[in-house]
Amino acid sequence: MTNTRRKDRDRPAVYPEWLEEILDCIRAEKAVRKEFGHGGRLHIDRPLPFLSIFLTRGREDLAARDVVAANASYLIADNLDEALPIVTAVGGVLRERFGAFMLLDVDELEHDTFLTDDAPYLPPFEIRIAATGEPAAGEAETALAEGADIRQVKFRTPRVERFALETDFQAATLARETGFLLVAVRFAPIYRQPESGKIYPDLRERLIANIFDAGLKAFAAFAAATQCLKVTTHRALGRKAFVDAVSRADRSIDDVAASFDFLLAVTPINADAAWQEFKANNFKRAPRFLYRPLSVQVEAEKRKLFSVAFDRFEDPVLYHLYREKQQELDLQLSLISARETSRFIEYSRALYGPVETSLYRNAVEILGQTAKAAHDGDDGETDTEIAGCYDVEIAARAMIANYQRQCEGFAAEIELRDDLPPGLLVSDGRLLISRATRVAKSRVHALLSHEIGVHLLTYFNGSAQGLRLFRSGLAGYEGMQEGLAVFSEYMAGGMTVARLRLVAARVVACSAMLEGRPFAETYNMLVCEHGFGPATAFNLTLRLYRGGGLAKDAIYLRGLLELLDHLKAGGALDPFWMGKISASHFRVMQELSLRGLLKAPVTRPAFLIHPQAQARLDKAREGLTPLGMLTS
């Protein structure tokens, strides 16, 4: 029987017209996405020497299906009769192209045999693997076993066991009938409750991501063993194209994000009048702040937000990025709806976190070490030349013009505003400058490096990616953004004692605010204990107590410390210029970049070409503290 099959495979095959068209696409290195009945699909975003396969056999909502669908090259079919002609044809063309080809057969065990509803503890869960006899298949099997034997699936520890391939009808038939190398993996459905069948969603997501990653390691080991494909990392074998479901969800999420301007919604429009009121009351009573009317219907936007479907993403990495963003937008909407209520501060704490003990200690150390060097007065600078809002606007237009010469799409707008406290603010692609702004001329370039060289640059670089998410920002991006922005001031040669003290004072004052200390008490602490001038202390306190208590200002020093640790550990900066990301997403950005889903930064910050930039960066890599930035 086997000999007859082998002879049959040597004869030219005749396939249906639709399958011949698919083979022609593969030969031409075009993407393939073909739907079949019963929810089947062939997806190949580029030719690769492997195919992941799942047979539904009338079953629905299995995690194994999602494991397979996460791959760049996969087949989901109803049964063996439907799958075999497709696998044989597609695999034949790919083997001819690469000189080798492998199947990864993924399925679930019928039961989680080690767990019962009344189990007094959580036992290990079963993962069974097998492979055909070729050395390359053995290498892939070993890599799969080692990749699956991980501890990232919370609550349950995997126990990997090997089984004889011939004992599994599906795997044995696929290997025998196609003649391809094959690795099979079967795992226990630990995401289902044993009796009720109800799903543990978080456990399901973790299981999918882990088995998928182990599969990529198996493919990479196979490629290395056969030398059919050069692979720098197993992650590079992932998808290199977004499915339509991702693009649709991206637009929907972006529409919700664009429906409100978070910072403007919580920033008072009467800062100067509030300052006059506070002075008139001898700095003892918190002034009354006025805010813009909300232009967003919070409940309507939340309905839109949670109507966005992520279940057809077919990519665990992107799925998690969008789920995180959905949760962050939900929290931001809750926050602005609670403006000027007691709930606001709790939402704020949930969004930005508390002031950690180590962060507080760093801030106190900075204030203590710089107390003698601090210059009395509101501006805290020794520079007697002051730039007003129009001077800042002229310098900003010149810097934006320089970026536009590098990238035509750097279409930033500048607005002078009467409804902002002194300073600058970036909102999407706009630079907002308060007309009350007064800054030392020696600080203007550093200040614009912060706002334009980081915030606007990452917005426009993110806009150049395939997804809008990277311009609006991944969840939790603000901490690293502000850390990068403060670091840019150092790189541009504009870090001063006064500026570093301000960043540290924000942490100390934020801690006081979160502890429940009133506005006037925090203000007096900044003036009497830390030597800040009245206007500076007021503006700092205003930022923290706006809306009812906004904990955002602690992220500047936190982000800077994270960035300095990242550089000391040998981390690169370039992925941070691709868009607005957090430190926790650094590896994700690297993976998406390796997979070809992200482009290199269109524009790089101008401060990186400052005459002293390389020396300063080298010093940061050797290990630099915030205080060390003052002497560099």
N, C-alpha and C positions, 0 to 999 in steps of 0.2 A: 504493500500500500504506500509506504513512504517513498519507495523508488519510483513508483508511478507518478506520485505528486511532484517529485523532483524533476522528472522528465517533462511533466506538464508545465512547470515553471520555466523551463528552457525554451518553450515555444512562444512565438509572438502572441501577446494577449490582445483580445478585441474587447474594448470597453465601450459603455454607452457614451453618447456624444457629450453629455454634461461632464462625465468623468474625464474624457479626453481634453475638454476645455480646461479643466482644473490642472491636468498634467502640463498642458501648454503654458499656463500661468506660472507654474512652479519652475519650468525650464527657463522662462523669461524673467525669473526672480520677481514676479509680481505677487502681491498679497492675495490670499484666498480666504473667502468666508462663505461657505455654502450651508444652507439650512436644509434639514431633512424632516421627515415626519416624526412624530412622537418626541419632539424637542431635540432631535439630533443636530449635530453641527460639525463641520470640518473647518478648522481655523488654522491658517498658516500665515503669520505676518511677514516671514521671510524664510527661505530655504535653510533648514537645519538638518543634521544627520540623525534626527530622532523624532519620535511621535509619542505623545502621551495619550492613553486611551482609557475610556470608561464606557461600559455597557450598562444601560439603564435597566433593561429587562422589566420595564413597567414600573420601576420604583421612582419615587419623587423625593426631592429635597434632601438628598444624601450629600454629606460633606465631601465624599470622594469625587462627586461630579465637579464641585467647585475647586478641588485640588487640581484636577485635570484642566479645567477651564482657565486656570490662572496662567497656564503655560503659553509660550509663543507659538507652539505647534501642537495641536491636539485634535482628537476625534472623539465625539460623543455619539454613540449609536445605540439603537434599541437592543440589538442582539448580534450574535456572531455572523449570521447569514448576511445581515446588512453591512457589518463592519469588514468582513474578510476581503471582498473585492476592492474596497477603498484602500485598506491598509496595504494590500499587495501591490496595487497600482502606484500609490503615492510613495510607499517605501522603496519600490523598485527604482523610481525616478531619482529619489534622493540618494539611494545607495550608489547609483550610477554616477551621480554628481560628486559625492564625497568619498566614495570607496568603502564606506561602512555605514551601517544604519542600525538603530536600536529602538525597540518598543519598550515603553514603561506602562505596564498594565496596573491600574489602580482600582481598588475596590474595598468594600467594608466587610468585616465579619458580621455574621447575622446577629450575634449577641455580644454584649460586654460580659463575658463569662465570669470574670473575677469579682464583679460587683453585684450586690443585691440591695434592695431597699433598706434592709435592717442591718447592713454591714456596720460593725462598730468602728471601722477605720477605712480609709481610702486605699485600696490595694493598688498594685501596679496595673497598667493596662497593656493589652497585647498588641504587638505589631509583628506581623509575619511576613517574611520576604523569601523569595526564591529567584533563581536565574537559570538560563540555559548554560551549557557547559563550556562555552568559549572563555578564554582568559579575559578578554575585554568585558564580557558580561560579568565575570567574577569581580573585576575591579569596580564596576559600577555597583554591583550588589554590596560590596564592602563599604563603599562610600555612602550608599543609601542607609545601610545599617548604622554606621557611625553618625551620619547626619540626623537620623531619626532618634537616636539614643541621647536625647537632650532633656534639659530640665526646665524648659521655658513653658511647657504646658502646665499651668498651675494646677495644684491639687493632686494630680496623678502622675506617677513616674512611669515612663514607657519601659516595657520589657521586650526586647527584640529577639525573635526566634526565627530560625530558618526552617523551611519545609521543602519537601520534595516537589518539584514542579509538576510531575505527572499526577500528583494527587489533587490538583486543581484543574478541573475540566476546561475552564475558560482559558487559563494561561497556557495549558498544554496544547490546546487546539490552536490558539494564535501562533505559538511557536512552531508547531508542526506544519500547519497549513501555509504559513508565509515563508518559513525558513529564515526569519530574521532573529538576531540576538534579542533576548527579552529578559527583562527584570520585572517581577511582580511584587506588589506590596499590598497587604491586607491589614487593616487596622480596626480595632474595636470601636464601636460607635459610642465613645464615652460622653459625647455631648447630648445623649438622650437619656432620660430617666428610665431605668429598667422596666418598670411596670406601666407607667402612664404614657411613656413615649414623648413627654414634653421636652423641649429643647433648652439647653443652657447656652444662650447666644454667645457670650464671651468665650466660653470654653470651645465652642464650635469654631469661632474665628481663629483662636490660637492654634487649634489642631490643624486647620487648613493651611495656615501660614507655615507651620513647622514641617508638615509632610511635603508641601510644595517646595520648600527650601531644600529639604533632603533630596527630593527628586532632581533639582538643579545640580546638586553635588554629584549625583549619580551620572547625569549627562556629562558633566565636566570630566569626571574620571574616565568615562567611556571615550570621550574625545581625546584625552591625553594618551590613553592606552593604544588607540588606533591611529593617532596622529592625523585624524581626518579633519580636525578643526583646531585652530590655535585659540585658546581661551585664556584670558588674563585672570579672570575670576568667574566663579560659577554664576554670580549675579548678572554677568553680561549676557547670559543665555536667556534672560527674561524677555518680556515683550518690548518691542521697539515701536509700537503704534498704539494709540488710544482707540478704544472701541467707541462707537457713537454714544453709548450710554454714559460714558465718562464726560464727553463733550456737552451733552444735554444737562447733566447734573452740574457741571462746572458753570454753565451759563445761569442756571437757576440759583445756585449758591451765590454767584456774583451779583445777581439781581437783588437778592436780599441784602447782601453786604453794602450795595450801592444805594439802598433805600434810606439810609440814615448815615449821618456823619457823627460818629461816636464822640470824638473829642469836642467838637463844636457844641454838641448837645449838652455837654456837662461843663462848659466853660462860661463863666459869667460875662455878661455884656456891659456891665457897669463897674469895671475894675477901678477906674479913677474916682468915681463918685463914692464907691465903697471905701476907698482909702481916705477920702476926706471925712466921711462919716466916722470911720474908726478913730482918726485923729481928734475929731470933735468930741468924741466920748472918752478922751484921755487913754486910748488903747486898752480899755477895760471891757468893752462889750463888742461882740462879733457884729460886723456890719451885715446889712441885708443884701444878698446877691440876687440879681435878676438874670433870667435865662431866656434863650430863644424858645418860642413855642415849638413843641415837637411837631415835625412835619410828617411823621411816620405813624401808621396805625400798627402798634406793636402786635396786637393779637392777630391781625391779618398777615403780617410778615412771618409770624411764628407758624401759622398754618401753612404758608408757602414753604417755609424752611423744612418742616417735617413731612411735607408731601414729596420731597425730593427722594427718588429711589436710587439706592446704591447696590441693589441686589444683582444687577447684571454687569457689574464692573469687570469681573473676571480677572481682577488684579488685587491681591490682598494689600499691597503697599498703598495703592491709591485709595482703596476702600477705607483704610485707617486714616489717611490724611483728610479725607472729606468728612468722615464721622467726627474727627476731632474739631474740624472747622465748624461743623454744624452745631456742636455742643458749645463752642466758644461764642458763636453768633447768638445762640439762644441766651447765654448768660449776659452778653452785652445788651440785648434787647430788654431783658429783665432789669438790668441795671438802669438804663435810661428811663424806663417806665416807673422806677422807684425813686427818681430824682427828688431831692428835698424831703425824703421820708427816712425813718429809722432803718428801713431795710436796705437802703443804698450802700451803707458801709459794709454790710455782710456780703452782698453781691460783689462789692469791690474786693473784699478779702478773698472771696472764692476765685475771682478772676486773676488777681495779681499775686495772691499768696501773702502770708504774714512776713514780718521782718525777722529773719532767722538770727539766732544768737551770734553766729560767726559774722554775718553781714553787719550787724549792729556794732560788733567789736571793731571791725575794720573801719567803719565810719567814725567811731569815737576816736580811734587811733589817729586817723587823718586830721580830725579837728584838733586833737591835742598837739600833734607834732607841728602843725602849721599855725598855732595860735599866735606865737610871737611874730611870725612873718606876715600875718594878715594885716592888711592896710585898713585903717579906719575909714569909714565912709560908705555910702550906699553902693557905689560901683565896685569897690574892693580892688581897684586897679591903680597902679602907679602911673599909667598913661593919662596925661591930662587932655589929650585930644580925643574928643568924643564924636562918634558918628551917629547921626540921626537916621530916621527911617528912609529918607531919600538917598542918603549916602549908601545905606545898606542895599537899597533897591538897585542903584547903579552898579554896585559891585556884583550883585546877584545876576543881573542881566548879562554882565560880561562873562561870568562863570558859566551860565547856561549856554551862552553863545559858543563857548569853547567846547562844551559837550556836544552841542548840535553839529559842530564841524566833524566830530567823530561819528556821530549817529544822527541822521536826519530825524529819526523818530523821537528824539529827546525834546518833545514839544511841551516843555513846562511853562506854566502861566504864573504870573506874579500879581498879587492883589495887595494893595494897601488897605488896612481895615481900621475902623474906629471902634469896633466892638470886641477887641481882644486886649488882654493885659499886655504890658510891654514884652516884646520878644517876637520870635518867629515860630511858625507852625506849618507843617506840611500836611495837606489833605489831598489824598490821591495824587494827581499830577500838578497840584497847585502849591505854590509857596505863598503863605499868608504872612504879611509883615504888619505888626501893629504900628500905628502912627505914633504911639507913645514910646517906641523903641529908642533907647539911647545906649550905645555900647562903645567901649574903647576902640579906637581905630585899629590898634594892633591886634584886636581880637576878631575883626570882621571876617578875615579870610578863614580862620579856624571855625567860626560860627557857620559860615556858608559851606565849608567842607562837611560839617555835621549834617546840615539840612539838605544840601544839594548833592554833595558827594556820596552820601549814604542813603538818605530817605528817598530822594527823587530818583537817584540812580538805580536803586533796587526796584523801584516802582516801574521804571521804563524797561529795565532789563527783564523784569518779571513779565511785563506785557509782551515781550518778544518770544516768550516760551509758548508752548502750545496750549497752555491752560491759564485762565485768568486768576486761578487760585494763587499763583506765584507772584502776582502783583498786589493783590489785596492782602496777602500774607497767610502763611500756614499758622495754625493755632499756636499761640504762645510765642509768636515771633518777636514781639515788641522788646523783650528783655535783651536778646542778642542784637537787635537793631540799635537800641540805644547804647549798648556796650560798644558796638562797632563805631557808632557816631561819636561817642566820647573819645574812643581810641583815635579816630580820624583827626581830632583836634590836636592830639599829641603828635601824630604823624605829620601834620601840617605846621608844626612848630608853634602852636598857639595854646598849649596847656599852661595855665597859670595857677598860682596858689589860690587866688580867689575862685577860679572856676572849679578846681578840685574840692575846695571847701564847700562850695555850693552843692556839688554832687553828694558829698558826705552828709551835709546838713539835711538834705532831703530824706535820707534814710532815718536819721535820728528823729526828725520831726514827724515822719510817717509813723514811726513806732509810737510816738506820743499820741498821735491822732487815733491810731488803732486801739490804744489802751483806753481811749475815752476822754483824754484831756481836752478841755475846751479850747476854742480858737485863740482867745487872748492869752491863755497860759502857754500855749506852744509858741506864740509870737514872742512873748516875754523871755522864754527860754532861749530862743535864737538870739535875741538882743543882749540879754544880761549874762547868759552863760557862755555864749559862743562868739560874741562880739560882732554880730552882723548889724549893719545900718538899718534904720527903721523901714525905709522903702523896700530894700532887698528882703528883709525879714517878712514884711507884709506880703509881697508877691509870692514868696516861697510858701507861706502859710495858706494864702488863697488857693494855690495850686492843689494843696492837700485836702482842704476842707470843701472844695467845690462839689456841688451836687449833693453833699451830705457826707463826704469823706472818701476821696479817691486815692487808693494805695499805689497808683501807677509810679510815683516818683522814686520809689525804692528800687525800681528795676534798672536804673542807670548804673549805679555802682555794682549791683548784682551782675548785670550783663557784662560790665567791664571786667570783673573778676573772673567770670566764666571764660571770656575771650582770652585773657592773659594765661589762664590755665591751659586752654586749648593750644595756644601758640607755644607754650613751654613744653607741651607734650609732642610737639612736632607737627601740629595740625596746620593745614593750608587755609588760606583766606579766600581763594578763588570761588569755591562753591557758595560762599556767602553773597557774592555779587550777582548770582544767577536770579535772585528774587528775594522776597522777604521770608526768611526762615529762622527757626530757633536752633539753639545748640543741639537739641535732641534730634533734630532732623538732618544733621550734617551727613550721617551715613546714608540716609535715605536719598539725599540729593546726589551723593556720589554714585549710589546704585542706579538711580534714574538716568544719570549722565552716562554711565557705562553702558546702559541699555539703549542709549540713543534717544531717550524720551525728552531730554533737556539739551538745550544748546549752550555753548560756552557763552560767558557774559558778552553782550554786544559792546558794552562800554565798561572800562575799568576806572576807578577813582583817580582823579588828577593828583591827589595828594601822594599817591604811590610813586610819582616821579619827582617829588620834592628832593633837592640835593642831599638832604640828610635822611631821607625816607628809609633807605636800605640799612643804614647804620642803626636807626631807631628800631626797625623791624628785627634786626639781628639781636639787639639788646633784649627785645621782648621775648624772643625765642630762647635766650639764655636764662630767662627768669626775671620778670619785672613786676614790681608792686606799683600800685597807683602813686605812692609817694615818690617812687623812682622815676616817674614820668616827668617830675618837676626839674630833674637835673640832667635830662637827656636832650 
